[in-house]
Amino acid sequence: AIELQHPVVVVPRSSVSGEAFVADLGLIEMQNVSSGGWTVALHSMRLDTVAEGDKVGVEGVMSPFLWDVDGGAKITRPLGVLAVEIELQEVRGSMTDAQYGLILAVFSDNLSESRTAFQNESRNTGNSAANTGNTTAGGG
């Protein structure tokens, strides 16, 4: 059996934005079953938004729109194809227009953001201009 206690997934609007979609996945319990698949129990999942200027993880600044999400899943591989059945027992929530707009913006902006020259340089060389050690100024 595997137990994960409150893994958190943060999806920022962009690499320079303070806005984000935050998923606290609650308590996740996974167990093998005799048929070769797995059962998954989900407890106390929660989805939040963080608006510009808020800090992720600081008590009271995240705005929940779904909370107390409980459910389960069965994962099997009949005939080599992955099959997932998900059942939610209870979902409670409320979403404002601003949260809805933020969620759409997070996913559209994050997925469409292009790499910057700095990101490409860092990946290609393993260094950034800030940590190359070249700090000499003037005629030296």
N, C-alpha and C positions, 0 to 999 in steps of 0.2 A: 504494500500500500504506500502511496505517496500523499503527503499533506503539504500544501502550500498556504502559508498564512499571509494574506493581504498583499500579494504582488500588485504593484502599481505600474500602469502604463500611461506615459505622458506623451501626447502628440501635440507638438507646438504648431502654431499657425504658420510660422516660418522660422528660419534660423536666427532671425533678429527680433522676433516678436515676443512679447510677454504674455500673449493670449495662447490658451491651450485647452485641449480636451483631456480630461484626466479620468482614467478608469481604475478604481480600486476593485480588484477582482475578488475581494473577500476571502473566505476560506474555501479552498478547493481540495477535495479529497478524491483520489483516484485509486481504483482497485482492479486487479486482473480478475476476470471471470473465467470459469472453466471452459467456455466455448471459444476462448482465444481472444476475446475483446476486452473492453474496459468499461467500468461504470464510473461516472463522475458525479459527485455531489457538489453543488454550488450554494454557498451560504453568505448572506449579507454583502452582495455586490453593490457597488455604488458608482454612479457616473456623475462627474462634475464638469463645470466650465470654470476657467480662470480668465478674467478680463485683464486688459492692459493695465499695468501698474501693480497688480496683485502678485504675490509670490507663491509659487506652488509649494504646498506642504505646510504653510502657515495656518494655524487654527483660525477658522472663521472667515477666510477670504475666498475659499472655493464655494461656488454656488451649485448645489446639487440639483439635478433634474430627474434622476432616478435613484431610489434608495431602497434598502431592504429587499433586494432581488434575490430570491431563492429558487433553486431548481435543480435539475439534474440532466445528465446526458448518458447515452449508451453509444459506444464507439465499437464498430465491428468491421471486419474485412471479408464480407462474403464474396467469393469468386475473385479475390484479389483487388476488389474495389473498396475504398474507404467509405463507410456509411456512418453518418452521425445523426442521432435523433436527440433533439433538445426539448426539454419540457420545463417551463417556468411555472412554479406554483403560485407565486405572488410577485407582482411588480407594482411599486408605488412611485408616483412621481408627478411632477408638474414642470412645464417648460415655458419660459417667457419667449416673446418674439426675439428679444436680444440674444438669448441663449441659442435659439434655433438658427439665427443668422450667424452666430459665432461658430457653431458646429459645422455649418455648411462652408464657412470661410476657412476653418482649420483644415478640413479635408481637401477643399479645392486648392487653396494656396500651398499647402504642404506638398501635395502630390505634383503640383505644377512648377514648383520652385526649381530654377536651374542652378547648377553648380557655379560658385564664384571662382575667380582666378585664384584667390587665396586657398580655397578648399582643394582645387586641382593641384596647386603647387605643393601643398602639404602632403597630399596623397602620393604624389610622384617622387618627392625627395625625402619624405619622412621628417622634414624640417619646415619650420615657418621662418619668416624673416625675423621674428622676435626672438628666436632661440638659436640662431646660427653662430652667435658669438662675434659677429662683425659690429663692434661698437666704436671703432676708431673714427674720430672726427678730425677733419683738417688734413695737414700735409704729412702725416706720419708714417 
